[in-house]
Amino acid sequence: MCTSIVEIATASGMAKSDKDDWFPLTHSVVAYDHARHAWLEDVITIDFVNQDLPPGARAAVELTLEAAKALNEALVRAIAAAELEESQRADGLARPHPGAAESFAPRIAA
């Protein structure tokens, strides 16, 4: 049975299609329903789309609830850090950025 759980948000940014083409985003669609491709029961599906382009203009993922929660937590941390960075930049307090290789230290959520 379909859950009818769907949330849609406007989106600005770019996504990469299966054809290796980048396209501008207009929306992101988050749903909880039967998996279409993953060998799982119900999943959180995230589709990044451009409603003005053909249906192939989409990038999608199917995640377990646990993976979706970990992604959500990582997004919350990254957004908080980015907001702090932006507020410091606005106040003229931005710290100097070291080389990209030195500054890249991703966190992997458990």
Residue pairs with C-beta under 8 A, 6 or more apart in sequence:
2 33
2 34
3 31
3 32
3 33
3 42
5 31
5 32
5 33
6 29
6 30
6 31
7 29
7 30
7 31
8 27
8 28
8 29
8 30
9 27
9 28
9 30
10 26
10 27
11 25
11 26
11 27
11 28
11 48
12 24
12 25
13 24
13 25
13 48
14 22
14 23
14 24
14 25
15 22
15 23
15 25
15 48
15 49
15 50
15 57
15 58
15 59
16 22
16 23
16 59
17 23
17 56
17 57
17 58
17 59
18 56
19 56
23 50
23 53
23 57
24 50
25 48
25 49
25 50
26 49
26 50
26 51
26 52
27 48
27 49
27 50
27 51
28 46
28 47
28 48
28 49
29 45
29 46
29 47
29 49
30 44
30 45
30 46
31 44
31 45
31 47
32 42
32 43
32 44
32 45
33 42
33 43
33 45
34 41
34 42
34 43
35 41
35 42
35 43
35 45
35 62
36 45
36 62
37 62
38 62
40 62
40 64
43 62
43 63
43 64
43 65
44 62
44 63
44 64
44 65
44 67
44 68
45 60
45 61
45 62
45 63
46 60
46 61
46 63
47 58
47 59
47 60
48 58
48 59
48 60
49 57
49 58
50 57
50 58
63 71
70 109
70 110
71 109
73 109
74 107
74 109
77 107
85 94
88 94
88 95
97 103
